[in-house]
Amino acid sequence: MAVPKEVVWDRDPHTKAKHDLLKAYLDAWFPIMASGWPSTGICYVDAFAGPGEHSDASVGSPIIALDAACRSEVNQPPTEVRLIFVEKEPKPRLVSHQVV
């Protein structure tokens, strides 16, 4: 796979599969971890964050993690969730996103 040159990348089929797995994993585990450590909180690091949006308007891994962290099951009881997104690109761009 070639290194993307644009801020918003095309999403390859293997990336879609990765995002589907990531969403299922975080939707299941964020509530479990938050309930287990409500006083210390949890920290999620995405070391290869990529764009927040792809050229087909699908969301990237930073938005998938943000959506999972903002679900009501994660915030009952209130738990601090820290999200760290690392990307090689010097000017990363996350699209504005409505958390549901």
N, CA, C and O of each residue as an XYZ file, in Angstrom:
400
protein
N       0.840     -1.182      0.000
C       0.000      0.000      0.000
C       0.881      1.239      0.000
O       1.829      1.329      0.781
N       0.582      2.173     -0.851
C       1.339      3.418     -0.928
C       0.997      4.316      0.252
O      -0.103      4.253      0.802
N       1.951      5.145      0.629
C       1.721      6.099      1.710
C       0.791      7.190      1.194
O       1.074      7.786      0.155
N      -0.322      7.472      1.894
C      -1.254      8.503      1.436
C      -0.591      9.874      1.409
O       0.215     10.200      2.280
N      -0.931     10.662      0.417
C      -0.391     12.020      0.278
C      -1.395     13.080      0.706
O      -1.011     14.216      0.984
N      -2.664     12.729      0.763
C      -3.720     13.667      1.121
C      -4.062     13.545      2.601
O      -3.735     12.548      3.246
N      -4.725     14.571      3.132
C      -5.132     14.537      4.536
C      -6.259     13.525      4.737
O      -6.255     12.777      5.715
N      -7.213     13.500      3.824
C      -8.297     12.527      3.889
C      -7.937     11.394      2.947
O      -7.781     11.608      1.745
N      -7.803     10.187      3.488
C      -7.319      9.040      2.731
C      -8.463      8.200      2.201
O      -9.582      8.240      2.712
N      -8.149      7.425      1.144
C      -9.067      6.377      0.712
C      -9.032      5.286      1.775
O      -8.017      5.092      2.445
N     -10.144      4.579      1.925
C     -10.185      3.496      2.910
C     -10.140      2.160      2.174
O     -11.058      1.815      1.430
N      -9.068      1.421      2.390
C      -8.908      0.105      1.787
C      -9.811     -0.907      2.485
O     -10.236     -0.673      3.617
N     -10.116     -2.044      1.821
C     -10.968     -3.070      2.443
C     -10.404     -3.597      3.767
O     -11.168     -3.871      4.692
N      -9.080     -3.742      3.869
C      -8.520     -4.240      5.136
C      -8.671     -3.200      6.241
O      -8.769     -3.557      7.415
N      -8.691     -1.918      5.878
C      -8.897     -0.863      6.878
C     -10.334     -0.900      7.376
O     -10.575     -0.716      8.569
N     -11.297     -1.136      6.481
C     -12.687     -1.267      6.904
C     -12.831     -2.424      7.886
O     -13.505     -2.299      8.909
N     -12.197     -3.549      7.571
C     -12.257     -4.709      8.475
C     -11.646     -4.359      9.826
O     -12.197     -4.722     10.866
N     -10.511     -3.657      9.824
C      -9.873     -3.235     11.078
C     -10.803     -2.319     11.866
O     -10.930     -2.464     13.082
N     -11.453     -1.381     11.188
C     -12.350     -0.447     11.876
C     -13.570     -1.165     12.448
O     -14.032     -0.831     13.539
N     -14.097     -2.154     11.714
C     -15.236     -2.928     12.233
C     -14.844     -3.674     13.509
O     -15.598     -3.690     14.482
N     -13.659     -4.293     13.500
C     -13.175     -4.997     14.692
C     -12.911     -4.034     15.847
O     -13.253     -4.321     16.994
N     -12.304     -2.897     15.539
C     -11.999     -1.900     16.573
C     -13.276     -1.406     17.234
O     -13.340     -1.308     18.460
N     -14.289     -1.093     16.439
C     -15.560     -0.617     17.002
C     -16.180     -1.662     17.921
O     -16.605     -1.343     19.031
N     -16.231     -2.892     17.467
C     -16.812     -3.959     18.301
C     -16.023     -4.132     19.594
O     -16.610     -4.301     20.663
N     -14.709     -4.092     19.502
C     -13.840     -4.271     20.670
C     -14.027     -3.126     21.666
O     -14.242     -3.368     22.853
N     -13.947     -1.881     21.190
C     -14.051     -0.735     22.102
C     -15.460     -0.601     22.677
O     -15.615     -0.252     23.848
N     -16.488     -0.873     21.874
C     -17.858     -0.810     22.399
C     -18.057     -1.816     23.527
O     -18.820     -1.562     24.459
N     -17.374     -2.956     23.447
C     -17.488     -3.968     24.502
C     -16.593     -3.655     25.702
O     -17.031     -3.787     26.844
N     -15.354     -3.245     25.461
C     -14.378     -3.132     26.545
C     -14.337     -1.786     27.259
O     -14.015     -1.751     28.447
N     -14.647     -0.682     26.591
C     -14.639      0.598     27.309
C     -15.578      0.580     28.520
O     -15.159      1.016     29.592
N     -16.820      0.102     28.412
C     -17.681      0.056     29.606
C     -17.124     -0.849     30.701
O     -17.225     -0.524     31.884
N     -16.540     -1.975     30.319
C     -15.972     -2.897     31.305
C     -14.801     -2.240     32.032
O     -14.717     -2.288     33.259
N     -13.904     -1.630     31.272
C     -12.740     -0.982     31.891
C     -13.154      0.219     32.728
O     -12.605      0.439     33.808
N     -14.116      1.000     32.244
C     -14.560      2.175     32.992
C     -15.198      1.778     34.319
O     -14.983      2.445     35.331
N     -15.971      0.710     34.326
C     -16.597      0.284     35.581
C     -15.579     -0.333     36.532
O     -15.774     -0.314     37.748
N     -14.504     -0.875     35.994
C     -13.473     -1.489     36.829
C     -12.520     -0.489     37.451
O     -11.935     -0.759     38.500
N     -12.357      0.662     36.817
C     -11.414      1.677     37.311
C     -12.028      3.075     37.275
O     -11.448      3.981     36.676
N     -13.196      3.268     37.907
C     -13.838      4.586     37.834
C     -13.039      5.694     38.510
O     -13.133      6.851     38.101
N     -12.265      5.371     39.521
C     -11.525      6.423     40.233
C     -10.230      6.815     39.523
O      -9.784      7.955     39.646
N      -9.622      5.890     38.786
C      -8.372      6.212     38.091
C      -8.593      6.531     36.618
O      -7.755      7.184     35.996
N      -9.690      6.087     36.061
C      -9.975      6.327     34.662
C      -9.227      5.361     33.763
O      -8.490      4.493     34.229
N      -9.433      5.529     32.467
C      -8.759      4.682     31.501
C      -8.091      5.555     30.444
O      -8.491      6.696     30.211
N      -7.084      5.002     29.822
C      -6.344      5.723     28.784
C      -6.270      4.844     27.546
O      -5.917      3.668     27.630
N      -6.607      5.420     26.394
C      -6.566      4.707     25.124
C      -5.558      5.419     24.229
O      -5.630      6.637     24.062
N      -4.622      4.671     23.655
C      -3.619      5.241     22.756
C      -3.765      4.596     21.388
O      -3.725      3.372     21.257
N      -3.935      5.424     20.377
C      -3.963      4.966     18.992
C      -2.658      5.447     18.362
O      -2.530      6.620     18.012
N      -1.697      4.546     18.219
C      -0.359      4.922     17.755
C      -0.289      5.124     16.249
O       0.702      5.657     15.748
N      -1.305      4.717     15.524
C      -1.359      4.914     14.070
C      -2.738      5.460     13.725
O      -3.504      4.822     13.003
N      -3.047      6.636     14.244
C      -4.405      7.157     14.212
C      -4.937      7.414     12.807
O      -6.105      7.129     12.541
N      -4.144      7.927     11.931
C      -4.657      8.243     10.602
C      -5.691      9.355     10.664
O      -5.815     10.047     11.675
N      -6.433      9.520      9.573
C      -7.404     10.612      9.521
C      -8.659     10.284     10.316
O      -8.953      9.119     10.581
N      -9.378     11.302     10.683
C     -10.656     11.097     11.349
C     -11.753     10.756     10.371
O     -12.819     10.282     10.764
N     -11.499     10.994      9.101
C     -12.489     10.718      8.071
C     -11.774     10.238      6.816
O     -10.658     10.663      6.520
N     -12.430      9.352      6.089
C     -11.872      8.856      4.831
C     -12.601      9.497      3.656
O     -13.640     10.133      3.831
N     -12.053      9.325      2.470
C     -12.613      9.970      1.280
C     -14.040      9.526      0.964
O     -14.768     10.245      0.279
N     -14.447      8.365      1.446
C     -15.824      7.898      1.243
C     -16.761      8.353      2.366
O     -17.888      7.868      2.470
N     -16.295      9.283      3.205
C     -17.040      9.860      4.339
C     -17.190      8.899      5.508
O     -17.917      9.197      6.456
N     -16.520      7.755      5.463
C     -16.531      6.854      6.622
C     -15.563      7.398      7.669
O     -14.597      8.086      7.339
N     -15.831      7.084      8.924
C     -14.994      7.596     10.007
C     -13.755      6.738     10.189
O     -13.759      5.544      9.890
N     -12.688      7.367     10.687
C     -11.442      6.669     10.967
C     -11.354      6.257     12.426
O     -12.279      6.499     13.201
N     -10.249      5.639     12.798
C     -10.109      5.087     14.145
C     -10.193      6.139     15.259
O     -10.691      5.812     16.336
N      -9.731      7.392     15.060
C      -9.902      8.359     16.156
C     -11.375      8.615     16.487
O     -11.741      8.724     17.657
N     -12.209      8.711     15.466
C     -13.636      8.967     15.694
C     -14.328      7.733     16.257
O     -15.223      7.850     17.094
N     -13.922      6.561     15.807
C     -14.483      5.317     16.362
C     -14.201      5.249     17.862
O     -15.088      4.913     18.646
N     -12.971      5.567     18.261
C     -12.608      5.546     19.686
C     -13.363      6.628     20.461
O     -13.842      6.383     21.569
N     -13.468      7.810     19.884
C     -14.182      8.905     20.547
C     -15.643      8.546     20.766
O     -16.181      8.757     21.853
N     -16.286      8.003     19.738
C     -17.687      7.578     19.885
C     -17.841      6.528     20.983
O     -18.756      6.611     21.802
N     -16.947      5.545     20.997
C     -17.030      4.478     22.003
C     -16.817      5.036     23.412
O     -17.480      4.605     24.355
N     -15.904      5.983     23.557
C     -15.602      6.562     24.875
C     -16.729      7.443     25.393
O     -16.865      7.622     26.604
N     -17.534      7.992     24.501
C     -18.598      8.908     24.917
C     -19.943      8.229     25.141
O     -20.929      8.895     25.458
N     -19.992      6.923     24.979
C     -21.245      6.206     25.204
C     -21.641      6.275     26.677
O     -20.783      6.342     27.557
N     -22.938      6.259     26.934
C     -23.422      6.401     28.311
C     -22.944      5.265     29.200
O     -22.739      5.475     30.396
N     -22.761      4.060     28.651
C     -22.296      2.931     29.458
C     -20.885      3.153     30.003
O     -20.512      2.566     31.019
N     -20.110      3.987     29.338
C     -18.739      4.268     29.776
C     -18.750      5.320     30.880
O     -17.840      5.367     31.707
N     -19.761      6.148     30.891
C     -19.805      7.264     31.838
C     -20.711      7.011     33.034
O     -21.121      7.962     33.699
N     -21.033      5.761     33.324
C     -21.842      5.409     34.487
C     -21.108      4.368     35.313
O     -21.121      3.211     34.895
N     -20.481      4.648     36.420
C     -20.310      5.962     37.024
C     -19.346      6.817     36.204
O     -18.639      6.304     35.336
N     -19.320      8.120     36.480
C     -18.423      8.999     35.718
C     -16.967      8.514     35.813
O     -16.418      8.352     36.903
N     -16.379      8.295     34.671
C     -15.009      7.806     34.584
C     -14.243      8.676     33.604
O     -14.712      8.916     32.491
N     -13.076      9.150     34.000
C     -12.257      9.928     33.078
C     -11.672      8.988     32.018
O     -11.086      7.954     32.340
N     -11.844      9.366     30.763
C     -11.287      8.597     29.649
C     -10.338      9.524     28.897
O     -10.740     10.577     28.402
N      -9.079      9.118     28.822
C      -8.080      9.899     28.096
C      -7.793      9.207     26.769
O      -7.486      8.015     26.733
N      -7.896      9.960     25.686
C      -7.642      9.426     24.359
C      -6.416     10.122     23.788
O      -6.369     11.351     23.732
N      -5.435      9.357     23.370
C      -4.212      9.911     22.784
C      -4.100      9.379     21.359
O      -4.096      8.168     21.133
N      -4.009     10.298     20.405
C      -3.912      9.918     19.000
C      -2.566     10.362     18.454
O      -2.232     11.547     18.484
N      -1.800      9.409     17.958
C      -0.468      9.680     17.428
C      -0.518      9.460     15.919
O      -1.011      8.439     15.440
N      -0.002     10.430     15.187
C       0.039     10.317     13.735
C       1.298     10.994     13.226
O       1.695     12.048     13.722
N       1.907     10.393     12.252
C       3.146     10.916     11.681
C       2.940     12.244     10.967
O       3.836     13.088     10.960
N       1.774     12.439     10.368
C       1.510     13.650      9.605
C       1.627     14.881     10.505
O       1.069     14.891     11.602
N       2.345     15.920     10.059
C       2.534     17.103     10.901
C       1.275     17.939     11.094
O       1.177     18.685     12.069
N       0.317     17.830     10.188
C      -0.906     18.618     10.303
C      -2.120     17.697     10.242
O      -2.853     17.708      9.252
N      -2.341     16.909     11.278
C      -3.505     16.020     11.246
C      -4.784     16.838     11.256
O      -4.821     17.947     11.790
N      -5.809     16.295     10.675
C      -7.076     16.986     10.607
C      -8.182     16.032     11.017
O      -8.377     14.995     10.383
N      -8.885     16.363     12.038
C     -10.087     15.620     12.418
C     -11.278     16.454     11.994
O     -11.346     17.649     12.284
N     -12.193     15.840     11.326
C     -13.395     16.558     10.916
C     -14.227     16.829     12.154
O     -14.126     16.117     13.153
N     -15.063     17.883     12.078
C     -15.964     18.099     13.198
C     -16.918     16.904     13.244
O     -17.349     16.402     12.206
N     -17.232     16.471     14.423
C     -17.980     15.223     14.555
C     -18.977     15.336     15.677
O     -18.639     15.758     16.783
N     -20.190     14.963     15.397
C     -21.247     14.951     16.409
C     -21.223     13.614     17.111
O     -21.429     12.575     16.484
N     -20.972     13.633     18.407
C     -20.964     12.397     19.194
C     -22.405     12.048     19.524
O     -23.188     12.881     19.978
N     -22.725     10.775     19.276
C     -24.109     10.339     19.540
C     -24.151      9.426     20.749
O     -25.223      8.956     21.130
